[in-house]
Amino acid sequence: MFADLAPAFSGPFDRFSKSVVGPEDPRPALSIRALTSDPEALVEKMLRRLAPEASTPQSRRGAASLWTQFYFALVGVPVVLAAMRGRRRLPVGLDEMAVVIGENGLPAALKLPAAGAPQPDRDPRAAMEALITDHYVPAVTAMSRAGRLAPRLLWCNAAVRLVWAMEAAAEAEPEDTDLADIAAAARQAVIATPDLSCGAANPMFDMLLSPKPESGSSYTRKVCCLRYMMPGVADCGETCPLPPCRGS
């Protein structure tokens, strides 16, 4: 891992130190552009882990959605943590990031050319907007076509990971009220503001709704992630928008 990113992935976020690697990592990696420019190969990667169970169109869509959840966690969480905990802005372009695919077909590590540039504050909004416009927009288009998934399902998957990262970064330092305010403002920008600062429509707007009564979560998904279609895979619990009986 890059030394400049060590503060971002310390303490409760230590596990992410192993999932962000530099060019010296010997494992082969695909650039994000290459990964998203070949729909057939992308589908193969999406379904390899759950291929035996993904025998119907419904279960294949569930498997594809689950794959993207791992992808958005691998890509989005480090971007937020780097900004909020390390004051770094990671490179997010399709030709800057590459992904190492594990033997199980899931995204295993994010390979970066450098630790990014220092930023003067801990606000992740600029980094997240660049991630959305420069990376997620083309990636979601490719994943939607490859997995036959609605784009809004994928945007909901992506929003969940960004919001989790913001909340977790703030909760890790409960006495830092400034960081809590930064997280709240960033969350507002990501899921409660219809337009990005550049003027483009915000594809994550309204993707997360108010939590259910007595829920321990801060939100409910607007769009089902289809996990219930996969045998042996737990649903998303309190954040699920569907009735409990749906997956039974």
Secondary structure, 3 states (H helix, E strand, C coil): CCHHHCCCCCHHHHHHHHCEECCCCCCCCEEHHHHHHCHHHHHHHHHCCCCCCCCCHHHHHHHHHHHHHHHHHHHHHHHHHHHHHHCEECCCCCCCCEEEECCCCCEEEEECCCCCEECCCCCCHHHHHHHHHHHHHHHHHHHHHHHCCCHHHHHHHHHHHHHHHHHHHHHCCCCCHHHHHHHHHHHHHHHCCCECCCCCECCCCCCEECCCCCCCCCCEECCCCCHHHCCCCCCCHHHCCCCHHHHC
